């Protein structure tokens, strides 16, 4: 039995898991996807916001401001890249000036320091590429950029290093509470035979279950029951369903989709700061921002959706592009590497306001809802984790610090392309696989890919590898390297190439062998 | 400054190898260039190849159709590559496989050498110093992301080249019901290959109103297999959560915009993309070599020399070819001219070193003198060989290669170009203008070439030969710009 089960391994679930791993309690992190950060945490702007956007007094404002200060230390401990590049909100028309001043006032009330309004000349001096019709800007030196899945993976890895169990490909099917007040969480752990061999670091020791064929033909799943004293619902877009199925509050969580363009590194230096327009009623609007890897991100728009379909649309992309080029006219669309979209889980309206919900259920004791974590969720996540710990403590969960046992630091996979020649040489001397470049666009070596497949927890998929080491993230989008990455995954995890998936189960890259495959292997 | 830099390099402690000619890439272009450089008397040549074997993409092109022009016989890709690889074995050209070039510095300190930063598992990080660099990195495929095809992002969207590797090298099928977007040659070849492997190719669709691949491939790979082929259509949405389940296609208007109401859903499990190739010029750009945005490759002169002296380029890194035979011919030109330039360079250096030593003896022992001497030499060299005739693409012409002619150009020069649309019974015209009448209407300059062509297709590379006599005229007329354009009936 676990003390705490966290449902959902987005950045919030992972941050909670990592925070809880400081204490002498047993924690399990359950994730439906094949990796952590598979929902909103995978596809967002990657901004650590300065805190001038949220309504003063809201949980959003409080956690955003509190977390902004925590980020530097957190990222340093977890070896996650954080670039304090500052943000600029720019007003292009007179009528937007009012909005700008409102942001400034709100920021001051929230406690975001260093904000100042700057005139057009100053804006142009800071960012020569912005629309020349800019009339005024709000400069926030505390805004930073971070790679959202890099952060989530690092949080989860560190949590696992400190004893948290993580279960990927595991979907919650039902939650009940027995007469002793213990939660019984019924899950289906999905996987092909190969993947189920245990890629996710949790054996079948969690409850007992039998192998059974699930609906989809190729999938095999294990039904398991996991017991815990507390449940933390951090299921993002599905948090409403999870809460309802447990018998706690019924929330209506609406999705708000945002589409993005990711541009080549050649375009990455067009701007240094994160450039926003003045926000409208659908949120902060489209931004133009560099990423920590040196690409350029343009997006998102905001469209309310009924399901979790993350398809991009022709109209949506046009909308984003026109908004992006309004801010930075020199953007070149042909420098696009890829387009994608993510869905924010919008909090339900309560008393006419929308705010994060981070609280103990009033209907189901021991069940903590962390619901409606839209923007600035990434920026607020470390503070949300602290809030959750406090709620657990206030509700009788005995938390005693591990002290020196706690492994505070986590080392990232070496990034060959960012190393000095001396460090590269040293790495190759230790392991010659660091001398073999697999992904030519991002200069990713075999050593890095192998390392990604032997971390505290592993997502043995093409996308899992891509998010950890960037193989396939560059301008050829895996055209050259994905066959090689596929064979490395197959070799390192001892699974058939036919079992290697792009991302989720059923996303197999290959469907069969060629007629002459037999002859080929005989050679 | 130079002194300081040298010391830093020492501290760096990187292994360094010296060569006369370094060829980056061991595909057909690299093979052709190194062999011809060797035959022209070049010594100390090295090929740096990132793959595990030579031949570039050829080993996975197991279909035939290679070599018809160059060897006068029909070969498969591996056979074509083997001819060069086996010939290479009889030379002293060195080959470093599994070796990635990370950076090239075209001009290091004052000594006219170029430096290449490389990595491989055996040597680790190391540098290569060479007098001549030949760029032969080839090209890569345009992706779904670059096209910005909307929809979901499931497994089952592959470029034709990646598919070819899975099927022909790894022995796996990436799908059973294939939709091919784009009529690029590899896509057409793969439509046939996958059909032969038992997959169903449901359709080939091309956004342009004409084929982008060779006509022979349309006939032999698509029509002969009864695969439906649609022009002026594109994919507007990808469906499927984990794996592709289908695509929505649309007819497009003249501006290539999808026409509302023409949507059609096609069921498939794979979207195979053959939507264009892009010269791979990251190293080139980073070295500060001038790029022609129309070809995506370096600007070259008739010797296949780039904007930086001593750096040559050939093959698909310069512009995308339809036929490997043409890649080979172009590479041979690059290799031969590189070897020739090397002799001249060595010759010049010999003279210069003589001068420097003379000065050293007579004046002082300050090392700066050496660099000064070098700089003088460099200036002289630049004066000798200027790329002062610009070749420009006018109406109906997308680009030309070469883009420059030097003032020392001699003999026949074949200029390659592509047209922007299908032209029937039209003329390719070349006229020349000097600095004074630049900007006059096309055809109003001195016309040097006017040739009738029955049909010119954007999918097939065209060429026009500027004869020796024409070149002489061009030089004596003091032409600054040669304009290539199409004259319709």
Interface residues (C-beta under 8 A of the other chain):
Chain A: X261 X262 X266 X309 X310 X311 X312 X313 X314 X316 X317 X333 X334 X336 X337 X338 X339 X340 X421 X422 X424 X425 X428 X429 X432 X433 X435 X436 X437 X440 X441 X443 X475 X476 X477 X478 X479 X480 X482 X483 X487 X497 X498 X501 X502 X503 X504 X505 X506 X507 X508 X509 X510 X511 X512 X513 X514 X515 X516 X517 X520 X521
Chain B: X12 X13 X14 X50 X98 X100 X102 X117 X119 X120 X121 X122 X123 X124 X125 X140 X141 X143 X144 X145 X146 X148 X150 X151 X152 X153 X154 X155 X159 X161 X162 X165 X166 X167 X169 X170 X171 X172 X173 X174 X175 X176 X197 X198 X236 X237 X238 X241 X242 X243 X258 X269 X282 X285
